[in-house]
């Protein structure tokens, strides 16, 4: 006989089997290598030939699908057996429990006189187990409706959980893709006393930590910098990271090609250099092997490429195409907080120890920064914090993701309960068959195995379907939420996800297989054979377990309906929020000149583009702003002073935000003028030194109690050097008008203290114009998006090296601002809909089963004079009791859910919203009533004579 992993006889699968059977057998033969060698050589051939025969019979009876199902069950059995035999082999080798020990090891490796009886027992058990699974598959295929419903139900439930777990694992569970990533921390500051609850780092604080922080072995400043890249196909705005020289040490990496950034790259006058990302090197630079030493044009400056990052290195957030030097750190610059501080904990230092030491360092700030005194820090509520980098990244989405995972977990449990009910019905329908088998000598273990094998097949095949469903679900989630989800680039099918899939699938199958065993007790088979099947249905105990399962389904459905209702109410409230501008008919085009132009040159360029856009047919108005609502752009802010109300020495200055705009901006966006005058072209040259503020700015900083004449006419200055002896040297600006509030950052959060400078006020240093947005108000038919191409042509004609970095309608910007809440609502809504449907199906099944089992009783009642309405009411009462109990339990669970929901709901929606908690039970009870109506109607139509005669 041929030697090898598996023996083959003439005429076996290689030569004569159908192709699906041959492929399946080849796959099984390959998987058999997991078995111990002696066992495989002795019995593998018989196992394989037995499998071939069964697969061929399945193929001839039911086609390729049956072959796949049988192969999946056989592979699951083979995996369990391989683990068991390997473990037993190890036990014999070690001599545990009286085994052969080292002396027996030789026998296990093939010497004569080995444990042949032991091998024969294992081989027989393996073949018996394989045959049992084959019988389970054939049994399921004889009832294709039952098999299809159970497998698809489990597949959808498992697929939902696997999809969300894939995302949760990538975002929340697995470590960041850096060496010892748990020791990488983020350093932040907090000053709630001046309405700045979260601050990053300034050059001064970074210098302080580099000099004195012994709790970190390396520290890097990191900030996102936008540059205009020219010289390739088309001009484009790119993101790069400006980093200090210890960045590579913090992240635990070195360039794959070239060198890292050096301390000499971060000094004044250093030649501009960049280390490019691997993706940009392959896609943007054609994987040029001689890339080191070549140059890129960034903001019109020739920049040398000195290195390429490794392919395995990923940025925390996708997007940056490389690393550039941060520049020299000014140790006295305490106030420019715009840089992330990322450090690696020193050897032997715990996170708690680092937190104690960074708190101690804050006491040295007055010593290191003469302009900052202890009283200021105390009044500002100044503090510092150290957070693991992963925790800092995912903090905003962690609650939502865990909530969604719990939601789809409920769906899986509800789906499992539905399948469990089907298995119980199937088990009860087989009582007489099981009784006959027991009477003929089958033990409880054999009976249990028959149920368990069928359930495991359902679990495994459901898991395979769930894996396919999950991949489609992950793809849909990533296409919808990748931009708002941290670490989205790391979402992938990993070994952990595969292990989770196998565990959940086999666990679900195991529970399904064990549940029917609760219906059989020792000694019950004699009664079944004596009384027949009718005798097995007497009493109410048969229904109790199924009712409990349905009650749990309805309770979990209630929780999901309440959760989706709260999210719906939250999203509806957000849609009613006035954003402060009119988005209809407005198209926004973001343009970036970078650092290549001075502020006056950039202002002239943007204004020229707006003027040409205004001349387009169908365009009513066009304007320029450095940051459009709900879009990226240039927004500045800082402390300011009011001339008529000097800041006391122990008083903190007020803080506000400002942006630059052209005179037509308020009119184009529909922002109303509330007080004073509107902006005109005369304000553009800066000679009037005027500024416009919004209503929140006026109410907060110019209250009527202190400023009875209002804010108009008052003088303020931003970041001005207040000199008591030279007040006129300060660049004061006059409040010329008050406009309506506009939400620039988020729909969810109120905006505070926004101001507007005229576009050309660059002489005062406010603000930079590296990026601006041209907003166009259309009055023609159709979508404003139809004007996008013409606007791009205007920019290209004005300056071919200036990129259009983004163009979208303001309606799209509004939808994107609500995208996170919308996705959560959709997921919860789908889960709640599935839960309602499955719960209703489960209730329908229980009531239908009760009616079928009580047909004789109903016939007797009607023969004795019971009216049809009384029979219907009897059935409905039983179903209503189950539904009411499920709703009551669900409401208790929903009140527990509100603790989690409170963190993600819009502020105007209470987590115990009475409308939701009233409508949700009504909806569930209405669906339950519909599910009960059909079996109740069927019960009322029972023919008493026929039911008694048939019995």
Secondary structure, DSSP 4 states (H G I P E B T S, - for coil): ---SSS---TTSHHHHS-HHHHHHHHHHHHHGGGS-HHHHHHHHHHHHHHHHHHHHHHHHHH-HHHHHHHHHHHHHHHHHHHHHHHHHHHHHHHTGGG--HHHHHHHHTT-TT--HHHHHHHHHHHHHHHHHHHHHHHHHHTTHHHHHHHHHHHHHHHHHHHHHHHHHIIIIISPPSSTTGGGEEEEEEEEGGGTEEEE-B-HHHHHHHHHH-TTEEEEEEEEEEEEEEESSSS-EEEEEEEE-TTHHHHHT---SEE----GGGGSTTPPPEEEE-HHHHHHTSTT-TT-TT-EEEETTEEEEEEEE--TT---SSTT--EEEE-----TT--S---BEEEEEEPTT--HHHHHHHHHHHHTTHHHH-TT--HHHHHHHTEEEEEEEHHHHHHHHHHHHHHHHHHHHHHHHHHHHHHHHHHHHHHHHHTHHHHHHHHHTT--HHHHHHHHHHHHHHHHHHHHHHHHHHHHHHHHHHHHHHGGGSTTGGG----HHHHHHHHHHHHHHHHHHHHHGGGG--TTHHHHHHHHHHHHTT-SSHHHHHHHHHHHHHHHHHHHHHHHHHHHHHHHHHHHTS--SS--TTEEEEEEE-TTSS-HHHHHHHHHHHHHHHHTSTTEEEEEEESB-TTS-B--EEEEEEETTBPPPTTSPPEEEEEEEE-TTHHHHHTPPEEEE----GGGTTSSS-EEEEEHHHHHHHS-TTT-TT-STT-EEEES----TT-GGGS--EEEEEEE----SS-SSS----EEEEETTGGGGT----SEEEEEEEE-SSS-GGGGHHHHHHHHHHH-TTSEEEEEEEHHHHHHHHTHHHHHHHHHHHHHHHHHHHHHHHHHHHHHHHHHHHTHHHHHHHHHTT--HHHHHHHHHHHHHHHHHHHHHHHHHHHHHHHHHHTTTS-TTS-TT-HHHHHHHHHHHHHHHHHHHHHHHHHHHT--HHHHHHH-
